[in-house]
């Protein structure tokens, strides 16, 4: 089963998500019939809504979302493993935007285990004709035409995804996730100020590695060429899951060490 969707009420095309892309997205994760990282995901949702100056309902507590997903997804649909992509949007209330009411729409994609690296390595390439910004809103999942353009470019060139650069020609992220570059015992991660997404999934992973001394985590400003110097590359997407990167242009990459790290991380839950 894939892409079951749920809404807070009857969908009306006269909403600001449809008309203007006035919405934010955050993912929640179901593993073995339980929500994991739900607190981190909830606080990221609240922070994203505040950045978009949304009118947050008093009912939007952590307990509200725990109960909602337990009832609709885990019990109602019997889903034991999957990603819930939750979107909240501003309604067309004919009042000031900051006071407009909000509604939600969410989809769930069932998978074997959200904390398992997908079996097929991805092929990526850099795209240079567009770039992504690195401001306050660049770190949250809001409407981004660059993602759409990049996704189409990837499809037309038989790629799985593309690496997006910021205006300074440094690596920001891909269209749907963040990149981690392994060199020796060092994992380099593009800084959020470079245009990378805030990712509860990635932050939980790198925090685990740091606490257990499994790697030296370093946030960096990474020029495009440095992607070719990495021994292994991992792509972590709150929206789609965890992937190893097998090829960028003519360079191929291993994946065994990252897979071993992810397996150790899984055992901590």
Secondary structure, 3 states (H helix, E strand, C coil): CEEEEEECCCCCCCEHHHHHCCEEEEEEEEECCEEECHHHHHHHHHHHHHHCCCCCCCCCCHHHHHHHHHHHHHHCCCCCCEEEEEEEEEECCCCCHHHCCEEEEEEEEECCCCCCECCCCEEEEEEEEEEECCCCCCCCEECCHHHHHHHHHHHHCCCCEEEEEECCCEEEEECCCEEEEEECCEEEEECHHHCCCCCHHHHHHHHHHHHCCCCEEEEECCEHHHHHCCCEEEEEECCCEEEEEEEECCEECECHHHHHHHHHHHCCC
